[in-house]
Amino acid sequence: MSHTLRGYALVLVGAALWASLGLFYKRLVDGYGLSPATVAFFRALLTALILFAAQAVLAAQRRQRLFPTVTTRRHLGTLMIFGLVGIAAFYVIYANAIDLAGVGVAAVLMYTAPAWVTVISAFVLDEPLTRRKAAAVALAFAGAALVARAYELEALRLNPLGTLFGLGAGLTYGLYTLFSKLELRRHSPWTVLTFGLAFGALFMLPVQDMGAVAHAVRTPEIVLWLLAMALGPTLLGGVSFNMGLRAVPASNASIIATLEPVMATLLGWLLLGERLEWPQLLGGALILGAVLLLSRARAESGNSCKNGL
């Protein structure tokens, strides 16, 4: 029982750390004048360097080859695509969503990802789009419309980019999930994440303002915030969540993870003075309901496969 409770606690800690990510973006963009793309670049680069150093030390201690499963150009090619779509695009789009729409709205819209995955899987992977899945997708996008304040055409007109970036964050986060699953068939989670982050930083490099990058590196306060973001929500958030998965079912962990946008909205309200109107809160509830519905559908599908039905 204590092992299971510790697993749930770790999953919750992971979700809480992920929820704090928007605070780091806001501090670095609004407080220090960095662009969202520059913050996203450092997030990927620093986390990749930390992971690479840790795995290099472990490989040396165990006298093993570093990244033994990466043996062909094809492996590098698929990891490169993951870095481009799942890291570079997702990180930059989500950073802009936070900057334009706020921490709470961006986090909630990002959770349309399972709906995007369901739609993509139906067309690309020929996965059946059941009535339950279709209802969940409709629920998710109805909720997204409320969060984006589509009921107020003037509000939607004033911030169309914030809405588009928020939905784009959901789409790219969904693609991150799909590419991760494909790569995890060949490589360890640490290998996938290290190469994905490294390639993601490489793809973000050409769009950087090198003057801003140099300024960030020369400013100790900015370096500390960037390192805290890399170690906290990016690295420790993922490690905590994955450790929790060892003790609790994946379906239960995914349900707990839906607390992330709730906590992000709460942090935005408490620390940044952000406010969500009641229709936006209702929209967030619809999105989380869609996530739970899709999670249950996946769990039942998995049980059917196990039972040979």
N, C-alpha and C positions, 0 to 999 in steps of 0.2 A: 504493500500500500504506500509506504513512504517513497519507494522508488517511482511509483506512478505519479504521486503528488509532486515529486521533484521534477518529473518530466513535464507536467502541466505548467509548473512554475517557470521552467526554462522557456517553454513556448511563449508564455505570457511576457517574459522579459524580452524575448526576441521581438515580439510585436510592439512592445513599448519603445524599444530602441529604434525600430524602424519608424515609429510615429514621430520621434524627435528629429528626424532628418530635416523636415521643413524648417525647424528653428535654426539649424546650422546654415541652410541656404539663405534664409532671411538675414541672418547676422552678417554673413560674408558679402551678400549682394547689397543690402541696404546700409549696413554699418561700415563696410570697407570699400564699397564701390566696385567690387569684382562683377564681371558679367556672369549670368547663369552658365554659359558655356565654359568659362574658365573654372568655375567651381566644380562643374561636372568633370572636367579634365583632370583636375587635381584629385578628386575623389577616386577616379579609376586608377590613376597613375600611382598614388601613394599606397592604395590598398594592394595593387599588383606587386609593388616592390616589397611590401611587408610579407605577403604570402610567398613570394619567390625566395626571400631570404630565409624564412622559416623552413620551407621545404628543402632548400639547399643544405641547411644545417642538419636536418633529419636524415637526408640521403647520405651525407658524409658520415654521420654517426653509425648508420646501419650498413655503410659500405654498399649502397645500392645506387643504381643509375637514376639520375634525376629525370622525372617524367618518362618512365619506361614505355608507356603506351603510345607516345607520340613518335611514330617511326616513319611515317610517309608524308609526302607533300599533300596528299589528300586529307590526312588528319589536320595538318596545318591550315589547309584551305577551308575546311568546315568550321574549325575553331575561329578562323578569321571572319567568316560570315556571322558567326555568333557574336563576335566582338563588335562588328559593325551594327547589326540590327538590335541585338539584345542588350548591349552595353552602351555604345556611343549614342545611338538614336534614342534609346530609352532614357539615359541619364540627362541628355541635353533637353529633350522634350519635357521631362518631368520637372527639371529645374526651372524652365520657362513657365510651366503651369503654376508652380508655386509663386513665382515672381509676379505673374499677371492675375492669377485668380485667388491666391491666398493658400495658406497651409491646409485648412480644412477642406475647401472645395477641391483642391488638387488631389488630396489623398482619397476623397470619396470617389471622384471621377476615375481615378486610377483603378479602383476596384470594379470597374466594368470589364476588367481583363478576362475573367472567366467567360463572360458572354461573348467577347471577341474570339476567344479560343474555341468556343462551341461552334460559332458560325464558320470560322476558318476550317475547323476539323470536318465539318459537314461537307464543305466544298472541295477541300484539298485531300483529306485523309479518308473520305467516304464513310465517316462515322454517322450513324443514323441520327437525324434530328427528331427526337421524340416529342410528343405533346408537352411533356414536362419541361424538356430543354427549351422548346420554343416559347413556352410561357415564361420561363426564367429569363430568356433573352429579352422578351418584350418588357418584362418587369424592370430589368436592369436599365434599359434605354429610356423607359418612362421616368424612372428615378433620376437618370442623368439629366433629362430635360428639366425636371424640377430643381435639381441642384444648380443647373445653369441659369435658373430664373427665366425659363422660356415663357412663363406666364406673364412676365413683364417685358414686352417687346423692346421697350426703351433700354432696359438693363442689358438685354441680350445684344442690342445694337451697339452699346457702349463698350462691351468687352467680348467681342466675338473670338478674338485670339486666345483669351484665357480659356474659353470653353473648348476651342479646337485643340489647344495644347493639353488640356485635361483629358479629353477623349483620346488624343494621340498617346498620352502616357498609358492609358488603359490598353490600347492596341499594342504598343511596343512592349509593355510588360507581359501581355499575353504571348507575344512572339518570343520574348525572353524565356518564358516557361516552356514553350514548344521546342525551341532550340536546345534548351538545357536537357530536356528529356531525351532528345536524339543523341546528344553528345555523351550523356551519362551511360549509354549502352557500351561505349568504347573506353571511357576514361573515368578516373576517380573524380568526385566533386571538386576536390582542391585543384586538380589539373585543369578542369573545365573553367573554374572561376579565375584561376591565375592567368591562363591564356586569354580568356574572354576579356578580362580587365586590361591586360597589356595591349591587346589588339584594339580594344575600345579607345584607350588613351592615344594610341598611334593614329587612329582615324580622326580623333578630335584635334590633334596637333595642328593640321593645316588651317583650321579656322580660328586659331588663338591669336589674340593680340599679345605679341611677345613682350611688349612693354609692360602690360598688366601682369604677365607671368613673372617677369623679372621683379616687378614691384612686390608681388606676393612673396616671392622667395626671400627678398631682402627685409621683409617686415616680420619680426618675431611673433607678434600677436596673431597675424594672419596664418603663419605656419602652425602655431599651436591650435587654432581653430580647425585648420585643414586636417591636421593629424588626429584631432579628437573626432572629427567626422569620419575619417577613414577607419579608425580603431573602434569607435562606438557603434553608430547605427549601421555602417556598411559591413564591418568584419564581425564584431562581437554579436551583432543582431543575428546574422546568418549562422554563426557558430552555435549560439544559444538555441535557436530554433531547431537546427539539425540535431543537436544533442537531445533536445526534448523529444524529437521524433523517434528516438530509440526506445522510449518508454511508453509512448501513447500512440494510438492509431492515427494514421495520416489524416483520415476524415475528421477526427476530433481536433487535431492540430489546426487544420484549415479553418475550422469554425472559430477557434480561439483567435486565429490570425485576423479574422474580420473585425476584431476590436481595434486594429491599427488605425483605420480612419476615424473611429470614434475617439480614440485617445489623441489623434492628431488635431481633430476639431476642438477638443477640450483644451489642449495646449495652446492652440491658436487663440482661443477665447481668453484664457487665463493670462498668457504672457504677451500676446500681440494685440489684444483688443479686437480680434476678429469676431464678427457676428454672423450667424446664419439665421435666416427667417424660418418660420415654422414650415412653409412648404418645402424649403431646402432640406430641413431635417427629415421631413416625410420622404423626400426623394432619396436621401441617404439610407433610410430604413428600407425602402424598396430595393435599392441596390444590394444591401446586405442580405435581404431576404432572397434575392435572386442567387447570390453566391451560395447560401445555405441550400437552396433547392438544387442547384447544380452539383454541389458537393454530395448531397444525398443520392442524386441520380447516378453519379460516378461510383459511389459505394455500392449501390444495388447492382450496377452493371458488373462491377468487380466480383461480387458474390455470385452472380449468375455464371460468370466465366469459370469460377472456381468449382461450382457445382456441376459444370458441364452442361448447363442449360442453354 
